[in-house]
Amino acid sequence: MKSKRRSITLTHVLIDGHKCIGLLHHPDKVVTAMVNNLHGVAWDDAQRISYLPNTKANIDHIFQSFKGEVWVNGDYFFKDKRPIEGNPILDIQGYRDRVLPEGFRSCPTEFLDKLEIKRYALQTAKSYISRFEHFINAYPDVPIAEFDEQIIREYLQGLIREKLSDSHVNLSINAIKFYYEKVLGMPGRFYDIERPRKRQTLPKVVAADNIEKMIQRSHNLKHRCIIALLYSAGLRRCELLRLRLEDIDSKRMLIRINSAKGGKDRLSVLSISMLKLLRTYYKAYRPKEYLFEGEYGGAYSAESVLQVVKKTAKRVGMQQRVTPHMLRHSFATHLLENGTDLRQLQILMGHNSSTTTEKYTHVVDSTLKTVKSPLDKMTF
């Protein structure tokens, strides 16, 4: 039997306030001996890890020492994420100017600076700030520089005991990792922190006839266009709000979506009915920059879009709570029911993985209608 390849993983550790290179590996006499022979290596009892000062010379020393014998995994150590170029410049000056209660610890200035440099979406930035401040204020007597993996695990376990949602816990992990990986430049320091198991939930879909009623009974022409466009092109709410006049390509019958989720551009379909509706809308509203603008100019607000969808659904007598994202789910589901290929749908939705797109197959009515319950064969 072929022996398992020996490996060692580089990670970031903070020892006495200094950035160091942590050396993680499975129990192996050969690897342990090679680690112990590294010049300047030390052991930290608290984190139970061997480490070296974080210098370029030591990184070169590690790779040279293990060359040909042990595979060095630097994926976590060197991992980084480029700024999302298409995102608008983030303005979170209000967080710097806040008047805070006595004793409340706010996000470090470097945390706010990095959010702006990376051009994170405003809602993401707000969530990260909120969750990180909740974390550091849970341990007011512990300096931020002394937070370790044990404290982070204890904090996350507390959130779980409070029965907070998986998404809430994951957001807290993301905020904490952002500080260490992006702000302090220590990617992968807590790479082995376990996340809650992802639950497989089915997309919530609105019936086509109900969407038709929502479009017909919208409060005004702008609201009608918003609902129709969310549904007809499968747009996320933020994508709809970023649309500019030039993104509507009437010659190719396409809608260009710039800097969508993950910083990707993509194209979606522009229906003939939608184009006619948009032309009527343009003549009535004459938007100058964004396709949908507020009363005093600038992009329409996300909260306004949410309220348009919710109130219109209620007006037509729908019992379920309808959100803008449900119209996107409905677009995907109805296309599948009409025979659209999964690969085509994946491109339209902007999904990285086909697995994400396949979740819509579980709510397709046309598939389930061919299945007969075994009860139908019984007589009673």
C-alpha positions in Angstrom: 0.0 0.0 0.0 1.3 3.5 -0.9 2.2 5.5 2.1 0.4 8.8 2.7 2.3 11.9 1.6 3.7 13.8 4.5 2.6 17.5 4.7 2.8 20.5 7.0 0.4 23.5 7.0 1.5 27.1 7.5 -0.8 29.3 9.5 -0.6 32.6 11.4 -0.3 32.7 15.1 0.1 35.7 17.5 2.7 35.0 20.2 3.2 37.8 22.8 1.7 40.3 20.4 4.1 39.3 17.5 3.1 37.8 14.2 4.5 34.3 13.8 4.4 31.4 11.4 2.6 28.4 12.9 3.5 24.9 11.8 0.6 22.4 11.8 1.0 18.7 11.0 -0.4 15.3 11.8 1.5 13.2 14.3 4.6 11.9 12.4 8.1 11.2 13.8 9.8 12.3 10.6 7.9 15.6 10.3 8.3 16.3 14.0 12.0 15.8 13.9 12.3 18.1 10.8 10.3 20.8 12.6 12.5 20.6 15.7 15.6 21.0 13.6 14.4 24.3 12.1 16.7 27.2 13.2 14.9 29.3 15.8 11.8 27.2 16.1 9.9 27.4 19.4 6.9 25.8 21.0 3.8 27.6 22.5 2.0 25.7 25.2 -1.1 27.8 25.1 -1.8 27.2 21.4 0.0 23.9 21.3 1.9 24.8 18.2 5.5 25.1 16.9 6.3 28.5 15.4 8.9 30.8 13.9 9.0 34.6 13.7 7.1 35.8 10.6 9.9 36.9 8.3 10.7 36.3 4.7 13.9 34.6 5.7 12.1 32.1 7.8 9.5 31.4 5.1 12.3 30.6 2.7 14.0 28.6 5.4 10.9 26.4 5.9 10.4 25.7 2.2 14.1 24.9 1.7 14.2 22.6 4.7 11.2 20.5 3.7 11.9 20.5 0.0 11.6 17.1 -1.5 10.6 15.5 1.8 7.4 17.1 3.1 4.8 19.1 1.2 4.3 22.6 2.6 0.7 23.8 2.3 0.7 27.6 2.2 -2.9 28.0 0.9 -4.2 29.4 4.2 -1.1 31.4 4.9 -0.9 33.3 1.6 -4.6 33.5 0.9 -6.0 36.9 0.2 -9.1 38.5 -1.5 -8.9 41.3 -4.0 -11.1 44.3 -3.7 -14.4 44.1 -5.5 -13.7 46.8 -8.1 -17.2 47.5 -9.2 -18.6 48.2 -5.7 -19.2 51.9 -5.0 -16.8 53.6 -2.6 -17.9 52.7 0.9 -18.7 55.5 3.3 -18.8 54.5 6.9 -17.6 57.8 8.5 -20.7 57.7 10.7 -19.1 54.8 12.6 -16.0 56.9 13.4 -18.1 59.8 14.6 -20.4 57.8 16.9 -20.8 58.8 20.5 -20.5 55.5 22.4 -21.5 54.5 25.9 -18.7 54.5 28.4 -16.7 51.3 28.4 -18.0 50.2 25.0 -15.2 49.0 22.7 -15.5 50.0 19.1 -14.0 48.5 16.0 -10.3 49.4 15.6 -9.8 52.2 13.1 -7.8 49.8 11.0 -10.9 47.5 10.8 -12.9 50.4 9.3 -10.1 51.5 7.0 -9.7 48.0 5.5 -13.5 47.7 4.9 -13.2 51.0 2.9 -10.1 50.0 1.0 -11.5 46.6 0.1 -14.7 48.4 -1.0 -17.0 46.0 0.8 -20.8 46.4 0.2 -22.4 48.7 2.8 -24.6 46.1 4.3 -21.7 43.6 4.7 -19.6 46.3 6.3 -22.4 47.2 8.8 -22.8 43.5 9.7 -19.1 42.9 10.2 -18.8 46.0 12.4 -21.8 45.0 14.5 -20.7 41.3 14.9 -17.0 42.2 15.7 -18.0 44.8 18.3 -20.3 42.3 19.9 -17.4 39.8 20.1 -14.8 42.1 21.6 -17.3 43.5 24.1 -18.2 40.0 25.3 -14.6 40.0 26.8 -14.1 43.6 28.0 -11.1 42.7 30.2 -9.2 40.8 27.5 -7.0 43.0 25.2 -7.8 42.4 21.5 -4.2 41.3 20.9 -4.6 38.4 23.4 -7.7 36.8 21.8 -6.9 33.2 20.9 -8.7 30.3 19.4 -10.0 29.1 22.7 -11.8 32.4 23.3 -13.3 32.4 19.8 -14.6 28.9 20.2 -16.1 29.8 23.6 -17.8 32.9 22.1 -19.3 30.9 19.2 -20.5 28.2 21.5 -22.3 30.9 23.5 -24.1 32.1 20.3 -25.2 28.5 19.6 -26.5 28.1 23.2 -28.5 31.2 22.7 -30.1 29.4 19.7 -29.0 32.1 17.2 -29.3 31.1 13.5 -26.5 29.4 11.6 -26.2 32.5 9.4 -25.8 34.6 12.5 -22.9 32.4 13.7 -21.3 32.3 10.3 -21.5 36.0 10.0 -19.7 36.3 13.4 -17.0 33.9 12.1 -16.6 36.0 9.0 -16.2 39.2 10.9 -13.6 37.8 13.3 -11.7 36.2 10.4 -11.8 39.5 8.6 -10.0 41.2 11.4 -7.2 38.7 11.7 -6.9 37.8 8.0 -7.5 41.2 6.3 -6.7 43.8 8.9 -3.8 42.1 10.6 -2.6 40.4 7.4 -2.8 36.9 9.0 -4.8 34.7 6.5 -5.6 31.3 7.8 -4.8 31.9 11.4 -8.1 30.4 12.5 -8.7 28.3 9.4 -9.8 25.3 11.4 -12.6 27.0 13.3 -15.6 24.9 12.5 -18.8 26.4 11.0 -22.3 25.2 11.6 -23.3 22.5 9.1 -25.1 24.1 6.2 -28.8 23.3 6.1 -30.3 22.4 2.8 -33.4 24.6 2.5 -35.6 24.8 -0.5 -36.0 28.1 -2.3 -39.3 29.8 -1.6 -41.2 30.4 -4.9 -44.2 32.5 -5.9 -46.7 31.1 -8.3 -46.6 32.6 -11.8 -50.2 33.8 -11.7 -49.6 35.6 -8.4 -46.6 37.4 -9.9 -48.8 38.4 -12.8 -51.3 39.9 -10.4 -48.6 41.7 -8.5 -47.4 43.3 -11.8 -50.9 44.2 -12.8 -51.9 45.7 -9.5 -48.7 47.6 -8.7 -49.2 51.0 -7.1 -47.6 52.9 -10.0 -45.5 52.4 -13.1 -42.1 52.5 -11.3 -43.3 49.8 -8.9 -44.6 47.7 -11.8 -41.2 47.9 -13.5 -39.3 47.0 -10.3 -41.4 43.9 -9.7 -41.4 42.8 -13.4 -37.6 43.3 -13.8 -36.7 41.4 -10.6 -38.7 38.5 -11.8 -38.1 38.6 -15.6 -34.3 38.8 -15.3 -33.7 36.9 -12.0 -32.0 39.9 -10.4 -30.9 40.3 -6.9 -32.1 43.5 -5.2 -28.6 45.1 -5.1 -28.2 44.3 -8.8 -31.5 46.0 -9.7 -30.5 49.1 -7.7 -27.1 49.4 -9.6 -28.6 49.2 -13.0 -27.9 52.2 -15.2 -29.6 53.2 -18.4 -26.8 51.9 -20.6 -27.1 48.4 -19.0 -30.3 47.8 -20.9 -29.2 46.5 -24.4 -32.3 46.6 -26.5 -30.5 45.6 -29.7 -29.2 42.3 -28.2 -32.2 42.0 -25.8 -29.9 41.6 -22.9 -29.4 43.2 -19.5 -25.8 43.7 -18.4 -25.3 43.2 -14.6 -22.0 44.7 -13.4 -20.1 43.6 -10.3 -22.7 41.1 -9.2 -22.1 38.8 -6.2 -18.4 38.0 -6.0 -17.4 40.9 -8.2 -18.5 39.2 -11.4 -20.2 40.7 -14.4 -23.0 38.7 -16.2 -25.8 39.0 -18.7 -29.4 38.2 -18.3 -32.4 38.2 -20.6 -34.5 41.2 -21.5 -38.0 40.2 -22.4 -39.9 42.0 -25.1 -42.7 42.8 -22.6 -40.2 44.2 -20.2 -38.6 46.4 -22.9 -42.0 47.9 -23.8 -42.7 48.6 -20.1 -39.3 50.2 -19.6 -39.8 52.5 -22.6 -43.1 53.7 -21.2 -41.4 54.1 -17.8 -38.5 56.1 -19.2 -40.8 58.6 -20.9 -42.7 59.1 -17.7 -39.8 59.3 -15.2 -36.7 60.4 -17.2 -34.1 58.8 -14.9 -30.7 60.5 -15.3 -28.1 58.0 -14.0 -29.6 54.9 -12.5 -32.5 53.1 -14.0 -34.5 53.5 -10.7 -33.8 56.7 -8.8 -35.1 58.1 -5.6 -37.3 61.2 -5.3 -34.2 63.5 -5.0 -31.9 61.6 -7.4 -29.4 58.9 -6.7 -30.1 55.2 -6.6 -33.5 54.0 -5.3 -33.1 52.5 -1.8 -33.0 48.8 -0.9 -35.7 49.3 1.8 -38.0 50.9 -0.7 -37.7 47.9 -3.1 -38.5 45.6 -0.2 -41.6 47.5 0.8 -42.8 47.7 -2.9 -42.7 43.9 -3.2 -44.2 43.2 0.3 -47.0 45.7 0.1 -48.0 44.7 -3.5 -48.1 41.0 -2.5 -50.4 41.9 0.4 -52.6 44.1 -1.9 -53.3 41.1 -4.2 -54.3 39.0 -1.2 -51.3 36.7 -0.9 -50.9 35.1 2.6 -47.1 34.4 2.3 -44.5 37.0 3.0 -42.9 37.9 -0.4 -39.4 39.3 -0.7 -37.5 40.5 -3.8 -35.2 37.4 -3.6 -38.3 35.2 -3.9 -38.9 36.7 -7.3 -35.4 35.7 -8.3 -36.1 32.1 -7.1 -39.3 32.1 -9.0 -37.5 33.2 -12.2 -35.2 30.2 -11.9 -37.9 27.7 -11.0 -40.3 28.8 -13.7 -37.5 28.6 -16.4 -36.7 25.1 -15.3 -40.4 24.1 -15.5 -40.4 25.5 -19.1 -37.5 23.3 -20.1 -34.5 25.7 -19.7 -31.2 23.8 -19.5 -29.5 23.8 -16.1 -26.2 25.1 -17.6 -28.0 28.0 -19.2 -29.8 28.7 -16.0 -26.5 28.7 -14.1 -25.1 31.4 -16.4 -28.2 33.5 -16.1 -28.2 33.3 -12.3 -24.5 33.9 -12.0 -23.8 30.8 -9.9 -20.2 29.6 -9.5 -21.3 26.0 -8.9 -23.9 24.0 -10.7 -24.8 22.5 -7.3 -26.3 25.9 -6.3 -28.4 25.9 -9.4 -29.5 22.3 -9.0 -31.4 23.2 -5.8 -34.2 24.6 -8.0 -34.9 21.1 -9.4 -36.3 20.2 -6.0 -39.2 22.7 -6.3 -40.1 22.2 -10.0 -43.8 21.4 -10.3 -43.5 19.6 -13.7 -41.2 17.0 -12.2 -43.4 16.2 -9.2 -46.6 16.2 -11.2 -45.5 13.0 -13.0 -45.1 11.2 -9.6 -48.2 9.3 -8.4 -48.6 8.6 -4.7 -48.9 4.9 -3.8 -52.1 5.8 -2.0 -53.8 6.3 -5.3 -53.6 2.5 -6.0 -55.5 1.7 -2.8 -59.2 1.4 -2.3 -60.8 2.4 1.0 
